[in-house]
Amino acid sequence: MKTLSKIAHIVSALSGVILVITIISIPKYDSMALNVFILTVSATMIIDNYSREY
């Protein structure tokens, strides 16, 4: 389960980088990128909580 948590953190960090790049270069898609980032961070938090329980 720790591996899944590490993967989730990496994906979350990459999503944050993509969010910043999208806001800077393609302002038309900034709200979509923000929504994807929020969903990714939420999934990461859920995975972290689940992995701490087991």
mmCIF file of the N, C-alpha and C atoms, coordinates in Angstrom:
data_MODEL
# 
_entry.id   MODEL 
# 
loop_
_atom_site.group_PDB 
_atom_site.id 
_atom_site.type_symbol 
_atom_site.label_atom_id 
_atom_site.label_alt_id 
_atom_site.label_comp_id 
_atom_site.label_asym_id 
_atom_site.label_entity_id 
_atom_site.label_seq_id 
_atom_site.pdbx_PDB_ins_code 
_atom_site.Cartn_x 
_atom_site.Cartn_y 
_atom_site.Cartn_z 
_atom_site.occupancy 
_atom_site.B_iso_or_equiv 
_atom_site.pdbx_formal_charge 
_atom_site.auth_seq_id 
_atom_site.auth_comp_id 
_atom_site.auth_asym_id 
_atom_site.auth_atom_id 
_atom_site.pdbx_PDB_model_num 
ATOM 1   N N  . MET A 1 1  ? 0.823   -1.203 0.000   1.00 0.00 ? 1  MET A N  1 
ATOM 2   C CA . MET A 1 1  ? 0.000   0.000  0.000   1.00 0.00 ? 1  MET A CA 1 
ATOM 3   C C  . MET A 1 1  ? 0.859   1.257  0.000   1.00 0.00 ? 1  MET A C  1 
ATOM 4   N N  . LYS A 1 2  ? 2.057   1.160  0.556   1.00 0.00 ? 2  LYS A N  1 
ATOM 5   C CA . LYS A 1 2  ? 2.942   2.323  0.574   1.00 0.00 ? 2  LYS A CA 1 
ATOM 6   C C  . LYS A 1 2  ? 3.341   2.722  -0.840  1.00 0.00 ? 2  LYS A C  1 
ATOM 7   N N  . THR A 1 3  ? 3.487   1.728  -1.739  1.00 0.00 ? 3  THR A N  1 
ATOM 8   C CA . THR A 1 3  ? 3.844   2.029  -3.122  1.00 0.00 ? 3  THR A CA 1 
ATOM 9   C C  . THR A 1 3  ? 2.739   2.831  -3.787  1.00 0.00 ? 3  THR A C  1 
ATOM 10  N N  . LEU A 1 4  ? 1.499   2.460  -3.538  1.00 0.00 ? 4  LEU A N  1 
ATOM 11  C CA . LEU A 1 4  ? 0.373   3.193  -4.105  1.00 0.00 ? 4  LEU A CA 1 
ATOM 12  C C  . LEU A 1 4  ? 0.344   4.624  -3.592  1.00 0.00 ? 4  LEU A C  1 
ATOM 13  N N  . SER A 1 5  ? 0.680   4.812  -2.340  1.00 0.00 ? 5  SER A N  1 
ATOM 14  C CA . SER A 1 5  ? 0.724   6.148  -1.760  1.00 0.00 ? 5  SER A CA 1 
ATOM 15  C C  . SER A 1 5  ? 1.815   6.988  -2.415  1.00 0.00 ? 5  SER A C  1 
ATOM 16  N N  . LYS A 1 6  ? 2.978   6.379  -2.654  1.00 0.00 ? 6  LYS A N  1 
ATOM 17  C CA . LYS A 1 6  ? 4.066   7.104  -3.314  1.00 0.00 ? 6  LYS A CA 1 
ATOM 18  C C  . LYS A 1 6  ? 3.683   7.492  -4.731  1.00 0.00 ? 6  LYS A C  1 
ATOM 19  N N  . ILE A 1 7  ? 3.046   6.575  -5.444  1.00 0.00 ? 7  ILE A N  1 
ATOM 20  C CA . ILE A 1 7  ? 2.600   6.866  -6.807  1.00 0.00 ? 7  ILE A CA 1 
ATOM 21  C C  . ILE A 1 7  ? 1.577   7.993  -6.798  1.00 0.00 ? 7  ILE A C  1 
ATOM 22  N N  . ALA A 1 8  ? 0.666   7.975  -5.843  1.00 0.00 ? 8  ALA A N  1 
ATOM 23  C CA . ALA A 1 8  ? -0.349  9.027  -5.748  1.00 0.00 ? 8  ALA A CA 1 
ATOM 24  C C  . ALA A 1 8  ? 0.290   10.385 -5.494  1.00 0.00 ? 8  ALA A C  1 
ATOM 25  N N  . HIS A 1 9  ? 1.322   10.429 -4.662  1.00 0.00 ? 9  HIS A N  1 
ATOM 26  C CA . HIS A 1 9  ? 2.004   11.693 -4.397  1.00 0.00 ? 9  HIS A CA 1 
ATOM 27  C C  . HIS A 1 9  ? 2.735   12.202 -5.639  1.00 0.00 ? 9  HIS A C  1 
ATOM 28  N N  . ILE A 1 10 ? 3.337   11.301 -6.393  1.00 0.00 ? 10 ILE A N  1 
ATOM 29  C CA . ILE A 1 10 ? 4.026   11.699 -7.621  1.00 0.00 ? 10 ILE A CA 1 
ATOM 30  C C  . ILE A 1 10 ? 3.031   12.237 -8.635  1.00 0.00 ? 10 ILE A C  1 
ATOM 31  N N  . VAL A 1 11 ? 1.907   11.551 -8.797  1.00 0.00 ? 11 VAL A N  1 
ATOM 32  C CA . VAL A 1 11 ? 0.877   12.011 -9.734  1.00 0.00 ? 11 VAL A CA 1 
ATOM 33  C C  . VAL A 1 11 ? 0.315   13.357 -9.293  1.00 0.00 ? 11 VAL A C  1 
ATOM 34  N N  . SER A 1 12 ? 0.136   13.548 -8.008  1.00 0.00 ? 12 SER A N  1 
ATOM 35  C CA . SER A 1 12 ? -0.364  14.819 -7.488  1.00 0.00 ? 12 SER A CA 1 
ATOM 36  C C  . SER A 1 12 ? 0.621   15.950 -7.762  1.00 0.00 ? 12 SER A C  1 
ATOM 37  N N  . ALA A 1 13 ? 1.902   15.685 -7.561  1.00 0.00 ? 13 ALA A N  1 
ATOM 38  C CA . ALA A 1 13 ? 2.915   16.707 -7.836  1.00 0.00 ? 13 ALA A CA 1 
ATOM 39  C C  . ALA A 1 13 ? 2.973   17.047 -9.322  1.00 0.00 ? 13 ALA A C  1 
ATOM 40  N N  . LEU A 1 14 ? 2.906   16.037 -10.171 1.00 0.00 ? 14 LEU A N  1 
ATOM 41  C CA . LEU A 1 14 ? 2.900   16.292 -11.614 1.00 0.00 ? 14 LEU A CA 1 
ATOM 42  C C  . LEU A 1 14 ? 1.654   17.060 -12.030 1.00 0.00 ? 14 LEU A C  1 
ATOM 43  N N  . SER A 1 15 ? 0.539   16.763 -11.405 1.00 0.00 ? 15 SER A N  1 
ATOM 44  C CA . SER A 1 15 ? -0.694  17.488 -11.687 1.00 0.00 ? 15 SER A CA 1 
ATOM 45  C C  . SER A 1 15 ? -0.562  18.960 -11.309 1.00 0.00 ? 15 SER A C  1 
ATOM 46  N N  . GLY A 1 16 ? 0.111   19.241 -10.207 1.00 0.00 ? 16 GLY A N  1 
ATOM 47  C CA . GLY A 1 16 ? 0.354   20.628 -9.806  1.00 0.00 ? 16 GLY A CA 1 
ATOM 48  C C  . GLY A 1 16 ? 1.227   21.359 -10.802 1.00 0.00 ? 16 GLY A C  1 
ATOM 49  N N  . VAL A 1 17 ? 2.256   20.684 -11.311 1.00 0.00 ? 17 VAL A N  1 
ATOM 50  C CA . VAL A 1 17 ? 3.127   21.292 -12.326 1.00 0.00 ? 17 VAL A CA 1 
ATOM 51  C C  . VAL A 1 17 ? 2.339   21.565 -13.602 1.00 0.00 ? 17 VAL A C  1 
ATOM 52  N N  . ILE A 1 18 ? 1.528   20.609 -14.010 1.00 0.00 ? 18 ILE A N  1 
ATOM 53  C CA . ILE A 1 18 ? 0.702   20.798 -15.208 1.00 0.00 ? 18 ILE A CA 1 
ATOM 54  C C  . ILE A 1 18 ? -0.285  21.938 -15.002 1.00 0.00 ? 18 ILE A C  1 
ATOM 55  N N  . LEU A 1 19 ? -0.823  22.072 -13.783 1.00 0.00 ? 19 LEU A N  1 
ATOM 56  C CA . LEU A 1 19 ? -1.740  23.170 -13.476 1.00 0.00 ? 19 LEU A CA 1 
ATOM 57  C C  . LEU A 1 19 ? -1.060  24.515 -13.683 1.00 0.00 ? 19 LEU A C  1 
ATOM 58  N N  . VAL A 1 20 ? 0.148   24.668 -13.160 1.00 0.00 ? 20 VAL A N  1 
ATOM 59  C CA . VAL A 1 20 ? 0.870   25.937 -13.293 1.00 0.00 ? 20 VAL A CA 1 
ATOM 60  C C  . VAL A 1 20 ? 1.193   26.222 -14.758 1.00 0.00 ? 20 VAL A C  1 
ATOM 61  N N  . ILE A 1 21 ? 1.652   25.212 -15.483 1.00 0.00 ? 21 ILE A N  1 
ATOM 62  C CA . ILE A 1 21 ? 1.971   25.401 -16.904 1.00 0.00 ? 21 ILE A CA 1 
ATOM 63  C C  . ILE A 1 21 ? 0.726   25.777 -17.688 1.00 0.00 ? 21 ILE A C  1 
ATOM 64  N N  . THR A 1 22 ? -0.399  25.133 -17.385 1.00 0.00 ? 22 THR A N  1 
ATOM 65  C CA . THR A 1 22 ? -1.646  25.426 -18.093 1.00 0.00 ? 22 THR A CA 1 
ATOM 66  C C  . THR A 1 22 ? -2.123  26.840 -17.809 1.00 0.00 ? 22 THR A C  1 
ATOM 67  N N  . ILE A 1 23 ? -2.045  27.274 -16.557 1.00 0.00 ? 23 ILE A N  1 
ATOM 68  C CA . ILE A 1 23 ? -2.485  28.631 -16.214 1.00 0.00 ? 23 ILE A CA 1 
ATOM 69  C C  . ILE A 1 23 ? -1.625  29.666 -16.926 1.00 0.00 ? 23 ILE A C  1 
ATOM 70  N N  . ILE A 1 24 ? -0.324  29.401 -17.035 1.00 0.00 ? 24 ILE A N  1 
ATOM 71  C CA . ILE A 1 24 ? 0.572   30.358 -17.678 1.00 0.00 ? 24 ILE A CA 1 
ATOM 72  C C  . ILE A 1 24 ? 0.397   30.362 -19.191 1.00 0.00 ? 24 ILE A C  1 
ATOM 73  N N  . SER A 1 25 ? 0.336   29.179 -19.807 1.00 0.00 ? 25 SER A N  1 
ATOM 74  C CA . SER A 1 25 ? 0.382   29.120 -21.265 1.00 0.00 ? 25 SER A CA 1 
ATOM 75  C C  . SER A 1 25 ? -0.984  29.052 -21.943 1.00 0.00 ? 25 SER A C  1 
ATOM 76  N N  . ILE A 1 26 ? -1.955  28.390 -21.330 1.00 0.00 ? 26 ILE A N  1 
ATOM 77  C CA . ILE A 1 26 ? -3.270  28.219 -21.967 1.00 0.00 ? 26 ILE A CA 1 
ATOM 78  C C  . ILE A 1 26 ? -4.351  28.637 -20.980 1.00 0.00 ? 26 ILE A C  1 
ATOM 79  N N  . PRO A 1 27 ? -4.605  29.929 -20.835 1.00 0.00 ? 27 PRO A N  1 
ATOM 80  C CA . PRO A 1 27 ? -5.590  30.375 -19.836 1.00 0.00 ? 27 PRO A CA 1 
ATOM 81  C C  . PRO A 1 27 ? -7.014  29.865 -20.097 1.00 0.00 ? 27 PRO A C  1 
ATOM 82  N N  . LYS A 1 28 ? -7.274  29.456 -21.333 1.00 0.00 ? 28 LYS A N  1 
ATOM 83  C CA . LYS A 1 28 ? -8.613  28.978 -21.669 1.00 0.00 ? 28 LYS A CA 1 
ATOM 84  C C  . LYS A 1 28 ? -8.980  27.713 -20.888 1.00 0.00 ? 28 LYS A C  1 
ATOM 85  N N  . TYR A 1 29 ? -7.991  26.900 -20.555 1.00 0.00 ? 29 TYR A N  1 
ATOM 86  C CA . TYR A 1 29 ? -8.244  25.627 -19.885 1.00 0.00 ? 29 TYR A CA 1 
ATOM 87  C C  . TYR A 1 29 ? -7.885  25.647 -18.404 1.00 0.00 ? 29 TYR A C  1 
ATOM 88  N N  . ASP A 1 30 ? -7.748  26.830 -17.813 1.00 0.00 ? 30 ASP A N  1 
ATOM 89  C CA . ASP A 1 30 ? -7.300  26.883 -16.423 1.00 0.00 ? 30 ASP A CA 1 
ATOM 90  C C  . ASP A 1 30 ? -8.316  26.298 -15.448 1.00 0.00 ? 30 ASP A C  1 
ATOM 91  N N  . SER A 1 31 ? -9.596  26.483 -15.700 1.00 0.00 ? 31 SER A N  1 
ATOM 92  C CA . SER A 1 31 ? -10.589 25.931 -14.765 1.00 0.00 ? 31 SER A CA 1 
ATOM 93  C C  . SER A 1 31 ? -10.625 24.404 -14.834 1.00 0.00 ? 31 SER A C  1 
ATOM 94  N N  . MET A 1 32 ? -10.458 23.852 -16.040 1.00 0.00 ? 32 MET A N  1 
ATOM 95  C CA . MET A 1 32 ? -10.429 22.402 -16.168 1.00 0.00 ? 32 MET A CA 1 
ATOM 96  C C  . MET A 1 32 ? -9.192  21.832 -15.474 1.00 0.00 ? 32 MET A C  1 
ATOM 97  N N  . ALA A 1 33 ? -8.052  22.484 -15.643 1.00 0.00 ? 33 ALA A N  1 
ATOM 98  C CA . ALA A 1 33 ? -6.824  22.018 -14.994 1.00 0.00 ? 33 ALA A CA 1 
ATOM 99  C C  . ALA A 1 33 ? -6.951  22.104 -13.477 1.00 0.00 ? 33 ALA A C  1 
ATOM 100 N N  . LEU A 1 34 ? -7.602  23.154 -12.989 1.00 0.00 ? 34 LEU A N  1 
ATOM 101 C CA . LEU A 1 34 ? -7.801  23.296 -11.548 1.00 0.00 ? 34 LEU A CA 1 
ATOM 102 C C  . LEU A 1 34 ? -8.701  22.191 -11.008 1.00 0.00 ? 34 LEU A C  1 
ATOM 103 N N  . ASN A 1 35 ? -9.751  21.859 -11.750 1.00 0.00 ? 35 ASN A N  1 
ATOM 104 C CA . ASN A 1 35 ? -10.642 20.774 -11.323 1.00 0.00 ? 35 ASN A CA 1 
ATOM 105 C C  . ASN A 1 35 ? -9.911  19.438 -11.274 1.00 0.00 ? 35 ASN A C  1 
ATOM 106 N N  . VAL A 1 36 ? -9.087  19.168 -12.283 1.00 0.00 ? 36 VAL A N  1 
ATOM 107 C CA . VAL A 1 36 ? -8.316  17.921 -12.302 1.00 0.00 ? 36 VAL A CA 1 
ATOM 108 C C  . VAL A 1 36 ? -7.339  17.888 -11.133 1.00 0.00 ? 36 VAL A C  1 
ATOM 109 N N  . PHE A 1 37 ? -6.716  19.037 -10.835 1.00 0.00 ? 37 PHE A N  1 
ATOM 110 C CA . PHE A 1 37 ? -5.776  19.108 -9.717  1.00 0.00 ? 37 PHE A CA 1 
ATOM 111 C C  . PHE A 1 37 ? -6.483  18.834 -8.390  1.00 0.00 ? 37 PHE A C  1 
ATOM 112 N N  . ILE A 1 38 ? -7.646  19.426 -8.200  1.00 0.00 ? 38 ILE A N  1 
ATOM 113 C CA . ILE A 1 38 ? -8.400  19.212 -6.957  1.00 0.00 ? 38 ILE A CA 1 
ATOM 114 C C  . ILE A 1 38 ? -8.807  17.744 -6.818  1.00 0.00 ? 38 ILE A C  1 
ATOM 115 N N  . LEU A 1 39 ? -9.250  17.138 -7.910  1.00 0.00 ? 39 LEU A N  1 
ATOM 116 C CA . LEU A 1 39 ? -9.615  15.717 -7.861  1.00 0.00 ? 39 LEU A CA 1 
ATOM 117 C C  . LEU A 1 39 ? -8.406  14.841 -7.546  1.00 0.00 ? 39 LEU A C  1 
ATOM 118 N N  . THR A 1 40 ? -7.255  15.181 -8.131  1.00 0.00 ? 40 THR A N  1 
ATOM 119 C CA . THR A 1 40 ? -6.044  14.401 -7.887  1.00 0.00 ? 40 THR A CA 1 
ATOM 120 C C  . THR A 1 40 ? -5.597  14.515 -6.437  1.00 0.00 ? 40 THR A C  1 
ATOM 121 N N  . VAL A 1 41 ? -5.622  15.722 -5.899  1.00 0.00 ? 41 VAL A N  1 
ATOM 122 C CA . VAL A 1 41 ? -5.226  15.915 -4.501  1.00 0.00 ? 41 VAL A CA 1 
ATOM 123 C C  . VAL A 1 41 ? -6.208  15.206 -3.568  1.00 0.00 ? 41 VAL A C  1 
ATOM 124 N N  . SER A 1 42 ? -7.492  15.265 -3.893  1.00 0.00 ? 42 SER A N  1 
ATOM 125 C CA . SER A 1 42 ? -8.486  14.566 -3.071  1.00 0.00 ? 42 SER A CA 1 
ATOM 126 C C  . SER A 1 42 ? -8.246  13.059 -3.084  1.00 0.00 ? 42 SER A C  1 
ATOM 127 N N  . ALA A 1 43 ? -7.960  12.513 -4.257  1.00 0.00 ? 43 ALA A N  1 
ATOM 128 C CA . ALA A 1 43 ? -7.678  11.078 -4.351  1.00 0.00 ? 43 ALA A CA 1 
ATOM 129 C C  . ALA A 1 43 ? -6.418  10.719 -3.574  1.00 0.00 ? 43 ALA A C  1 
ATOM 130 N N  . THR A 1 44 ? -5.414  11.592 -3.627  1.00 0.00 ? 44 THR A N  1 
ATOM 131 C CA . THR A 1 44 ? -4.181  11.346 -2.877  1.00 0.00 ? 44 THR A CA 1 
ATOM 132 C C  . THR A 1 44 ? -4.452  11.324 -1.381  1.00 0.00 ? 44 THR A C  1 
ATOM 133 N N  . MET A 1 45 ? -5.282  12.238 -0.911  1.00 0.00 ? 45 MET A N  1 
ATOM 134 C CA . MET A 1 45 ? -5.610  12.272 0.517   1.00 0.00 ? 45 MET A CA 1 
ATOM 135 C C  . MET A 1 45 ? -6.373  11.016 0.936   1.00 0.00 ? 45 MET A C  1 
ATOM 136 N N  . ILE A 1 46 ? -7.285  10.552 0.092   1.00 0.00 ? 46 ILE A N  1 
ATOM 137 C CA . ILE A 1 46 ? -8.042  9.336  0.395   1.00 0.00 ? 46 ILE A CA 1 
ATOM 138 C C  . ILE A 1 46 ? -7.107  8.133  0.455   1.00 0.00 ? 46 ILE A C  1 
ATOM 139 N N  . ILE A 1 47 ? -6.186  8.045  -0.505  1.00 0.00 ? 47 ILE A N  1 
ATOM 140 C CA . ILE A 1 47 ? -5.236  6.928  -0.520  1.00 0.00 ? 47 ILE A CA 1 
ATOM 141 C C  . ILE A 1 47 ? -4.342  6.972  0.710   1.00 0.00 ? 47 ILE A C  1 
ATOM 142 N N  . ASP A 1 48 ? -3.897  8.170  1.097   1.00 0.00 ? 48 ASP A N  1 
ATOM 143 C CA . ASP A 1 48 ? -3.064  8.298  2.298   1.00 0.00 ? 48 ASP A CA 1 
ATOM 144 C C  . ASP A 1 48 ? -3.809  7.837  3.548   1.00 0.00 ? 48 ASP A C  1 
ATOM 145 N N  . ASN A 1 49 ? -5.043  8.264  3.693   1.00 0.00 ? 49 ASN A N  1 
ATOM 146 C CA . ASN A 1 49 ? -5.825  7.857  4.864   1.00 0.00 ? 49 ASN A CA 1 
ATOM 147 C C  . ASN A 1 49 ? -6.060  6.349  4.875   1.00 0.00 ? 49 ASN A C  1 
ATOM 148 N N  . TYR A 1 50 ? -6.324  5.789  3.712   1.00 0.00 ? 50 TYR A N  1 
ATOM 149 C CA . TYR A 1 50 ? -6.551  4.346  3.623   1.00 0.00 ? 50 TYR A CA 1 
ATOM 150 C C  . TYR A 1 50 ? -5.277  3.575  3.945   1.00 0.00 ? 50 TYR A C  1 
ATOM 151 N N  . SER A 1 51 ? -4.134  4.061  3.458   1.00 0.00 ? 51 SER A N  1 
ATOM 152 C CA . SER A 1 51 ? -2.882  3.336  3.694   1.00 0.00 ? 51 SER A CA 1 
ATOM 153 C C  . SER A 1 51 ? -2.428  3.452  5.146   1.00 0.00 ? 51 SER A C  1 
ATOM 154 N N  . ARG A 1 52 ? -2.826  4.488  5.840   1.00 0.00 ? 52 ARG A N  1 
ATOM 155 C CA . ARG A 1 52 ? -2.467  4.614  7.254   1.00 0.00 ? 52 ARG A CA 1 
ATOM 156 C C  . ARG A 1 52 ? -3.289  3.670  8.125   1.00 0.00 ? 52 ARG A C  1 
ATOM 157 N N  . GLU A 1 53 ? -4.505  3.353  7.672   1.00 0.00 ? 53 GLU A N  1 
ATOM 158 C CA . GLU A 1 53 ? -5.344  2.444  8.445   1.00 0.00 ? 53 GLU A CA 1 
ATOM 159 C C  . GLU A 1 53 ? -4.842  1.013  8.367   1.00 0.00 ? 53 GLU A C  1 
ATOM 160 N N  . TYR A 1 54 ? -4.225  0.642  7.237   1.00 0.00 ? 54 TYR A N  1 
ATOM 161 C CA . TYR A 1 54 ? -3.822  -0.759 7.039   1.00 0.00 ? 54 TYR A CA 1 
ATOM 162 C C  . TYR A 1 54 ? -2.333  -0.895 6.961   1.00 0.00 ? 54 TYR A C  1 
# 
